[in-house]
Amino acid sequence: MHAASQTLSATFPNRLYRYAVLSNGRRRHDTGPAKLPTRGLVGRTALITGSSSGIGRQAALHLARAGASILCTDLQPEPLGAQKVRAEGSRHVPTHELINSLGGHADFQKLNVTSEADFKTAIDKSVSFSRNARLDILVNNAGITAFSGGIEHESVDVLEKMMQINIKGVWLGTKVGVQQMLKQEPIPFPADLEEELDSFNDVPPSVPLRAPYASQAGSPIPTVGRRDGDQGARGSRGSIIQIASIHGLIGGPSEPAYCASKGAVVNLTRQVACDYAPHRINVNAIAPGYLAGTAMVADISPEIADQRRTYWPHQGSARDVAHGVL
């Protein structure tokens, strides 16, 4: 192994893989991987809002399992309902404590997503807490819903609360996240560093293949707004993932304010992605449907539930969304 190499290991919840990061940016595997190296997030740091329950908790657990350090943020560390009934197993354990107990690296920071000061404090903490002094992944997950029975029954208070948490919270997190990521140099995605898994011997010479990350001199394609000195090779300053909703794309029964707020999240994502693609900040949204076992569906009446049938034979879960985040 090269003298300048560094060995990293992911051990959450048991050893997933172990590899060496060589000085030229390539990897050498020391033991058989349980997951492909493209899943490796060792050395990356993620901040997740609303991480104590539901989608946020599952996203935190899945990113930690891939090796990322996690800053969990929420109004309280305990999962919803944990104070009332101490459930069996780990369901009552705060997310960051569960990650740490299984060999991961996590901490908790109280965060009210309507407070810009809280977001700045949390992002500063994620950077100081990380192993590489940067924020690689921001998951804007925290949100609420309300079922009013139609706009004629919905109060202005419901609308204002929905907009404060569901869109102002995402707007603030995205703003402060972008401010931090602009300070960071691009680094390769795990996929940029992987060894080729298949041979390309049968590819005609006339078909150019992308050079390895370390060999790329830059992109000949000019990019509007590119930062000084940025040659345009692959890599990213960070990833921002918004948890929107299918009802940000289509209408849903009995929740006009919720649909309005999630529609705003979807188009905010599109707009910010356009502005910061030249700076190599990735901004995406996931739009889940109705997920079993989450607070979002806890108060749905049988009448509303009957309007929400799908062709799929069972409901999705927060784990399904966590796989999308990963």
Contacts in CASP RR format, 6 or more apart in sequence:
PFRMAT RR
TARGET T0000
AUTHOR 0000-0000-0000
METHOD contacts of the structure
MODEL  1
MHAASQTLSATFPNRLYRYAVLSNGRRRHDTGPAKLPTRGLVGRTALITG
SSSGIGRQAALHLARAGASILCTDLQPEPLGAQKVRAEGSRHVPTHELIN
SLGGHADFQKLNVTSEADFKTAIDKSVSFSRNARLDILVNNAGITAFSGG
IEHESVDVLEKMMQINIKGVWLGTKVGVQQMLKQEPIPFPADLEEELDSF
NDVPPSVPLRAPYASQAGSPIPTVGRRDGDQGARGSRGSIIQIASIHGLI
GGPSEPAYCASKGAVVNLTRQVACDYAPHRINVNAIAPGYLAGTAMVADI
SPEIADQRRTYWPHQGSARDVAHGVL
1 20 0 8 1.000
1 22 0 8 1.000
1 28 0 8 1.000
2 22 0 8 1.000
2 23 0 8 1.000
2 24 0 8 1.000
4 22 0 8 1.000
4 23 0 8 1.000
5 20 0 8 1.000
5 21 0 8 1.000
5 22 0 8 1.000
5 23 0 8 1.000
6 20 0 8 1.000
6 21 0 8 1.000
7 18 0 8 1.000
7 19 0 8 1.000
7 20 0 8 1.000
7 21 0 8 1.000
7 30 0 8 1.000
8 18 0 8 1.000
8 19 0 8 1.000
8 20 0 8 1.000
8 21 0 8 1.000
8 42 0 8 1.000
8 43 0 8 1.000
9 15 0 8 1.000
9 18 0 8 1.000
9 42 0 8 1.000
10 16 0 8 1.000
10 17 0 8 1.000
10 18 0 8 1.000
10 40 0 8 1.000
10 42 0 8 1.000
10 66 0 8 1.000
10 67 0 8 1.000
11 103 0 8 1.000
11 104 0 8 1.000
12 64 0 8 1.000
12 65 0 8 1.000
12 67 0 8 1.000
12 99 0 8 1.000
12 102 0 8 1.000
12 103 0 8 1.000
12 104 0 8 1.000
13 65 0 8 1.000
13 102 0 8 1.000
13 103 0 8 1.000
15 31 0 8 1.000
15 34 0 8 1.000
16 33 0 8 1.000
16 34 0 8 1.000
16 35 0 8 1.000
16 39 0 8 1.000
16 40 0 8 1.000
16 65 0 8 1.000
16 66 0 8 1.000
16 67 0 8 1.000
17 29 0 8 1.000
17 31 0 8 1.000
17 32 0 8 1.000
17 33 0 8 1.000
17 34 0 8 1.000
17 35 0 8 1.000
17 37 0 8 1.000
17 40 0 8 1.000
18 29 0 8 1.000
18 30 0 8 1.000
18 31 0 8 1.000
19 27 0 8 1.000
19 28 0 8 1.000
19 29 0 8 1.000
19 30 0 8 1.000
19 33 0 8 1.000
19 37 0 8 1.000
20 27 0 8 1.000
20 28 0 8 1.000
20 30 0 8 1.000
21 27 0 8 1.000
22 28 0 8 1.000
24 214 0 8 1.000
25 188 0 8 1.000
25 193 0 8 1.000
25 213 0 8 1.000
25 214 0 8 1.000
26 193 0 8 1.000
26 195 0 8 1.000
26 212 0 8 1.000
26 214 0 8 1.000
27 37 0 8 1.000
27 193 0 8 1.000
27 194 0 8 1.000
27 195 0 8 1.000
29 37 0 8 1.000
35 66 0 8 1.000
36 194 0 8 1.000
36 197 0 8 1.000
37 190 0 8 1.000
37 193 0 8 1.000
37 194 0 8 1.000
37 195 0 8 1.000
38 190 0 8 1.000
38 191 0 8 1.000
38 194 0 8 1.000
39 66 0 8 1.000
39 190 0 8 1.000
39 326 0 8 1.000
40 66 0 8 1.000
40 67 0 8 1.000
40 190 0 8 1.000
41 63 0 8 1.000
41 66 0 8 1.000
41 67 0 8 1.000
41 68 0 8 1.000
41 136 0 8 1.000
41 137 0 8 1.000
41 190 0 8 1.000
42 67 0 8 1.000
42 68 0 8 1.000
43 67 0 8 1.000
43 68 0 8 1.000
43 69 0 8 1.000
43 130 0 8 1.000
43 131 0 8 1.000
43 132 0 8 1.000
43 136 0 8 1.000
44 67 0 8 1.000
44 68 0 8 1.000
44 69 0 8 1.000
44 132 0 8 1.000
44 136 0 8 1.000
44 137 0 8 1.000
45 68 0 8 1.000
45 69 0 8 1.000
45 70 0 8 1.000
45 71 0 8 1.000
45 126 0 8 1.000
45 127 0 8 1.000
45 129 0 8 1.000
45 130 0 8 1.000
45 131 0 8 1.000
45 132 0 8 1.000
45 134 0 8 1.000
45 135 0 8 1.000
45 136 0 8 1.000
45 137 0 8 1.000
46 60 0 8 1.000
46 63 0 8 1.000
46 68 0 8 1.000
46 69 0 8 1.000
46 70 0 8 1.000
46 71 0 8 1.000
46 126 0 8 1.000
46 135 0 8 1.000
46 136 0 8 1.000
46 137 0 8 1.000
46 138 0 8 1.000
46 139 0 8 1.000
47 70 0 8 1.000
47 71 0 8 1.000
47 73 0 8 1.000
47 122 0 8 1.000
47 123 0 8 1.000
47 126 0 8 1.000
47 135 0 8 1.000
47 137 0 8 1.000
47 138 0 8 1.000
47 139 0 8 1.000
48 56 0 8 1.000
48 59 0 8 1.000
48 60 0 8 1.000
48 63 0 8 1.000
48 70 0 8 1.000
48 71 0 8 1.000
48 72 0 8 1.000
48 73 0 8 1.000
48 138 0 8 1.000
48 139 0 8 1.000
48 141 0 8 1.000
49 56 0 8 1.000
49 73 0 8 1.000
49 74 0 8 1.000
49 111 0 8 1.000
49 113 0 8 1.000
49 139 0 8 1.000
49 140 0 8 1.000
49 141 0 8 1.000
49 142 0 8 1.000
49 169 0 8 1.000
49 173 0 8 1.000
50 56 0 8 1.000
50 57 0 8 1.000
50 72 0 8 1.000
50 73 0 8 1.000
50 74 0 8 1.000
50 75 0 8 1.000
50 111 0 8 1.000
50 113 0 8 1.000
50 141 0 8 1.000
50 142 0 8 1.000
50 143 0 8 1.000
51 57 0 8 1.000
51 59 0 8 1.000
51 60 0 8 1.000
51 70 0 8 1.000
51 72 0 8 1.000
51 73 0 8 1.000
51 74 0 8 1.000
51 95 0 8 1.000
51 96 0 8 1.000
51 141 0 8 1.000
52 72 0 8 1.000
52 74 0 8 1.000
52 75 0 8 1.000
52 76 0 8 1.000
52 77 0 8 1.000
52 78 0 8 1.000
52 79 0 8 1.000
52 80 0 8 1.000
52 94 0 8 1.000
52 95 0 8 1.000
53 74 0 8 1.000
53 79 0 8 1.000
53 80 0 8 1.000
53 294 0 8 1.000
53 295 0 8 1.000
54 79 0 8 1.000
54 291 0 8 1.000
54 293 0 8 1.000
54 294 0 8 1.000
54 295 0 8 1.000
54 318 0 8 1.000
55 141 0 8 1.000
55 243 0 8 1.000
55 288 0 8 1.000
55 291 0 8 1.000
55 294 0 8 1.000
55 318 0 8 1.000
55 321 0 8 1.000
55 322 0 8 1.000
56 95 0 8 1.000
56 139 0 8 1.000
56 141 0 8 1.000
56 243 0 8 1.000
56 318 0 8 1.000
56 322 0 8 1.000
57 79 0 8 1.000
57 95 0 8 1.000
57 318 0 8 1.000
58 317 0 8 1.000
58 318 0 8 1.000
58 319 0 8 1.000
58 321 0 8 1.000
58 322 0 8 1.000
59 139 0 8 1.000
59 141 0 8 1.000
59 318 0 8 1.000
59 321 0 8 1.000
59 322 0 8 1.000
59 325 0 8 1.000
59 326 0 8 1.000
60 70 0 8 1.000
60 72 0 8 1.000
60 95 0 8 1.000
60 96 0 8 1.000
60 99 0 8 1.000
60 106 0 8 1.000
61 95 0 8 1.000
61 98 0 8 1.000
61 99 0 8 1.000
61 322 0 8 1.000
62 319 0 8 1.000
62 322 0 8 1.000
62 323 0 8 1.000
62 325 0 8 1.000
62 326 0 8 1.000
63 70 0 8 1.000
63 137 0 8 1.000
63 139 0 8 1.000
63 325 0 8 1.000
63 326 0 8 1.000
64 70 0 8 1.000
64 99 0 8 1.000
64 102 0 8 1.000
64 104 0 8 1.000
64 105 0 8 1.000
64 106 0 8 1.000
66 326 0 8 1.000
67 104 0 8 1.000
67 105 0 8 1.000
68 136 0 8 1.000
68 137 0 8 1.000
69 104 0 8 1.000
69 105 0 8 1.000
69 106 0 8 1.000
69 129 0 8 1.000
69 130 0 8 1.000
69 131 0 8 1.000
70 95 0 8 1.000
70 96 0 8 1.000
70 99 0 8 1.000
70 105 0 8 1.000
70 106 0 8 1.000
70 107 0 8 1.000
71 106 0 8 1.000
71 107 0 8 1.000
71 108 0 8 1.000
71 109 0 8 1.000
71 122 0 8 1.000
71 125 0 8 1.000
71 126 0 8 1.000
71 129 0 8 1.000
72 94 0 8 1.000
72 95 0 8 1.000
72 96 0 8 1.000
72 99 0 8 1.000
72 106 0 8 1.000
72 107 0 8 1.000
72 108 0 8 1.000
72 109 0 8 1.000
73 108 0 8 1.000
73 109 0 8 1.000
73 110 0 8 1.000
73 111 0 8 1.000
73 122 0 8 1.000
74 108 0 8 1.000
74 110 0 8 1.000
74 111 0 8 1.000
74 142 0 8 1.000
75 110 0 8 1.000
75 111 0 8 1.000
75 112 0 8 1.000
76 110 0 8 1.000
77 94 0 8 1.000
77 95 0 8 1.000
77 96 0 8 1.000
77 97 0 8 1.000
77 108 0 8 1.000
78 92 0 8 1.000
78 94 0 8 1.000
79 91 0 8 1.000
79 92 0 8 1.000
79 93 0 8 1.000
79 94 0 8 1.000
79 95 0 8 1.000
80 295 0 8 1.000
82 91 0 8 1.000
82 92 0 8 1.000
86 92 0 8 1.000
90 98 0 8 1.000
93 101 0 8 1.000
94 108 0 8 1.000
95 106 0 8 1.000
95 108 0 8 1.000
96 106 0 8 1.000
96 107 0 8 1.000
96 108 0 8 1.000
97 106 0 8 1.000
99 105 0 8 1.000
99 106 0 8 1.000
100 106 0 8 1.000
105 131 0 8 1.000
107 125 0 8 1.000
107 129 0 8 1.000
109 121 0 8 1.000
109 122 0 8 1.000
109 125 0 8 1.000
109 126 0 8 1.000
110 118 0 8 1.000
111 118 0 8 1.000
111 119 0 8 1.000
111 121 0 8 1.000
111 122 0 8 1.000
111 142 0 8 1.000
112 118 0 8 1.000
113 119 0 8 1.000
113 140 0 8 1.000
113 142 0 8 1.000
113 143 0 8 1.000
113 165 0 8 1.000
113 168 0 8 1.000
113 169 0 8 1.000
113 170 0 8 1.000
113 172 0 8 1.000
113 173 0 8 1.000
114 164 0 8 1.000
114 165 0 8 1.000
114 168 0 8 1.000
114 169 0 8 1.000
114 172 0 8 1.000
115 172 0 8 1.000
116 172 0 8 1.000
116 175 0 8 1.000
116 176 0 8 1.000
119 172 0 8 1.000
119 173 0 8 1.000
119 176 0 8 1.000
119 177 0 8 1.000
120 176 0 8 1.000
123 135 0 8 1.000
123 138 0 8 1.000
123 173 0 8 1.000
123 176 0 8 1.000
123 177 0 8 1.000
123 180 0 8 1.000
126 135 0 8 1.000
127 133 0 8 1.000
127 134 0 8 1.000
127 135 0 8 1.000
127 180 0 8 1.000
130 136 0 8 1.000
134 180 0 8 1.000
134 184 0 8 1.000
135 177 0 8 1.000
135 180 0 8 1.000
135 181 0 8 1.000
135 184 0 8 1.000
135 238 0 8 1.000
136 187 0 8 1.000
136 238 0 8 1.000
136 239 0 8 1.000
137 238 0 8 1.000
137 239 0 8 1.000
137 240 0 8 1.000
137 241 0 8 1.000
138 173 0 8 1.000
138 174 0 8 1.000
138 177 0 8 1.000
138 238 0 8 1.000
138 239 0 8 1.000
138 240 0 8 1.000
138 241 0 8 1.000
139 241 0 8 1.000
139 243 0 8 1.000
139 325 0 8 1.000
140 169 0 8 1.000
140 170 0 8 1.000
140 173 0 8 1.000
140 174 0 8 1.000
140 240 0 8 1.000
140 241 0 8 1.000
140 242 0 8 1.000
140 243 0 8 1.000
141 243 0 8 1.000
142 165 0 8 1.000
142 169 0 8 1.000
143 165 0 8 1.000
143 166 0 8 1.000
143 243 0 8 1.000
144 161 0 8 1.000
144 162 0 8 1.000
144 165 0 8 1.000
144 166 0 8 1.000
145 162 0 8 1.000
145 255 0 8 1.000
145 258 0 8 1.000
145 296 0 8 1.000
146 154 0 8 1.000
146 158 0 8 1.000
146 161 0 8 1.000
146 162 0 8 1.000
146 255 0 8 1.000
146 257 0 8 1.000
146 258 0 8 1.000
147 254 0 8 1.000
147 255 0 8 1.000
147 299 0 8 1.000
147 300 0 8 1.000
147 301 0 8 1.000
147 304 0 8 1.000
148 154 0 8 1.000
148 155 0 8 1.000
148 158 0 8 1.000
148 254 0 8 1.000
148 255 0 8 1.000
148 256 0 8 1.000
148 257 0 8 1.000
149 253 0 8 1.000
149 254 0 8 1.000
150 254 0 8 1.000
150 256 0 8 1.000
151 256 0 8 1.000
154 256 0 8 1.000
154 257 0 8 1.000
158 257 0 8 1.000
159 257 0 8 1.000
159 260 0 8 1.000
162 257 0 8 1.000
162 258 0 8 1.000
162 260 0 8 1.000
162 261 0 8 1.000
163 257 0 8 1.000
163 260 0 8 1.000
163 261 0 8 1.000
163 264 0 8 1.000
166 258 0 8 1.000
166 261 0 8 1.000
166 262 0 8 1.000
166 264 0 8 1.000
166 265 0 8 1.000
167 261 0 8 1.000
167 264 0 8 1.000
167 265 0 8 1.000
167 268 0 8 1.000
170 242 0 8 1.000
170 265 0 8 1.000
170 268 0 8 1.000
171 268 0 8 1.000
174 240 0 8 1.000
174 242 0 8 1.000
174 268 0 8 1.000
174 272 0 8 1.000
174 283 0 8 1.000
177 240 0 8 1.000
178 240 0 8 1.000
178 272 0 8 1.000
178 276 0 8 1.000
178 281 0 8 1.000
181 237 0 8 1.000
181 238 0 8 1.000
181 240 0 8 1.000
181 279 0 8 1.000
181 281 0 8 1.000
182 237 0 8 1.000
182 279 0 8 1.000
182 281 0 8 1.000
184 237 0 8 1.000
184 238 0 8 1.000
185 237 0 8 1.000
186 230 0 8 1.000
186 233 0 8 1.000
186 235 0 8 1.000
186 236 0 8 1.000
186 237 0 8 1.000
186 280 0 8 1.000
187 235 0 8 1.000
187 236 0 8 1.000
187 237 0 8 1.000
188 213 0 8 1.000
188 234 0 8 1.000
188 235 0 8 1.000
188 236 0 8 1.000
189 234 0 8 1.000
189 235 0 8 1.000
189 236 0 8 1.000
192 213 0 8 1.000
192 234 0 8 1.000
192 235 0 8 1.000
193 213 0 8 1.000
200 209 0 8 1.000
203 209 0 8 1.000
210 216 0 8 1.000
210 234 0 8 1.000
213 233 0 8 1.000
213 234 0 8 1.000
213 235 0 8 1.000
216 233 0 8 1.000
216 234 0 8 1.000
217 231 0 8 1.000
217 233 0 8 1.000
218 231 0 8 1.000
218 232 0 8 1.000
218 233 0 8 1.000
219 231 0 8 1.000
219 232 0 8 1.000
219 233 0 8 1.000
223 230 0 8 1.000
223 232 0 8 1.000
223 278 0 8 1.000
224 278 0 8 1.000
225 278 0 8 1.000
225 279 0 8 1.000
226 232 0 8 1.000
226 278 0 8 1.000
226 279 0 8 1.000
227 278 0 8 1.000
227 279 0 8 1.000
230 279 0 8 1.000
230 280 0 8 1.000
232 280 0 8 1.000
235 280 0 8 1.000
236 280 0 8 1.000
236 281 0 8 1.000
236 282 0 8 1.000
237 279 0 8 1.000
237 280 0 8 1.000
237 281 0 8 1.000
238 280 0 8 1.000
238 281 0 8 1.000
238 282 0 8 1.000
239 281 0 8 1.000
239 282 0 8 1.000
239 283 0 8 1.000
239 284 0 8 1.000
240 272 0 8 1.000
240 281 0 8 1.000
240 282 0 8 1.000
240 283 0 8 1.000
240 284 0 8 1.000
241 284 0 8 1.000
241 285 0 8 1.000
241 286 0 8 1.000
241 325 0 8 1.000
242 265 0 8 1.000
242 268 0 8 1.000
242 269 0 8 1.000
242 283 0 8 1.000
242 284 0 8 1.000
242 285 0 8 1.000
242 286 0 8 1.000
243 285 0 8 1.000
243 286 0 8 1.000
243 288 0 8 1.000
243 321 0 8 1.000
244 262 0 8 1.000
244 263 0 8 1.000
244 265 0 8 1.000
244 266 0 8 1.000
244 269 0 8 1.000
244 285 0 8 1.000
244 286 0 8 1.000
244 287 0 8 1.000
245 258 0 8 1.000
245 259 0 8 1.000
245 262 0 8 1.000
245 263 0 8 1.000
245 265 0 8 1.000
245 287 0 8 1.000
245 288 0 8 1.000
245 289 0 8 1.000
246 287 0 8 1.000
246 288 0 8 1.000
246 289 0 8 1.000
247 255 0 8 1.000
247 258 0 8 1.000
247 259 0 8 1.000
247 262 0 8 1.000
247 263 0 8 1.000
247 289 0 8 1.000
248 259 0 8 1.000
248 262 0 8 1.000
248 263 0 8 1.000
248 265 0 8 1.000
248 266 0 8 1.000
248 287 0 8 1.000
249 263 0 8 1.000
249 266 0 8 1.000
249 287 0 8 1.000
251 259 0 8 1.000
252 259 0 8 1.000
252 307 0 8 1.000
253 304 0 8 1.000
253 307 0 8 1.000
253 308 0 8 1.000
254 304 0 8 1.000
262 287 0 8 1.000
265 285 0 8 1.000
266 285 0 8 1.000
266 287 0 8 1.000
269 283 0 8 1.000
269 284 0 8 1.000
269 285 0 8 1.000
272 283 0 8 1.000
273 282 0 8 1.000
273 283 0 8 1.000
273 284 0 8 1.000
276 283 0 8 1.000
286 321 0 8 1.000
286 324 0 8 1.000
286 325 0 8 1.000
288 320 0 8 1.000
288 321 0 8 1.000
289 316 0 8 1.000
290 296 0 8 1.000
290 297 0 8 1.000
290 300 0 8 1.000
290 308 0 8 1.000
290 315 0 8 1.000
290 316 0 8 1.000
291 297 0 8 1.000
291 315 0 8 1.000
291 316 0 8 1.000
291 317 0 8 1.000
291 318 0 8 1.000
291 320 0 8 1.000
291 321 0 8 1.000
292 314 0 8 1.000
292 315 0 8 1.000
292 316 0 8 1.000
292 317 0 8 1.000
293 317 0 8 1.000
293 318 0 8 1.000
294 318 0 8 1.000
300 308 0 8 1.000
END
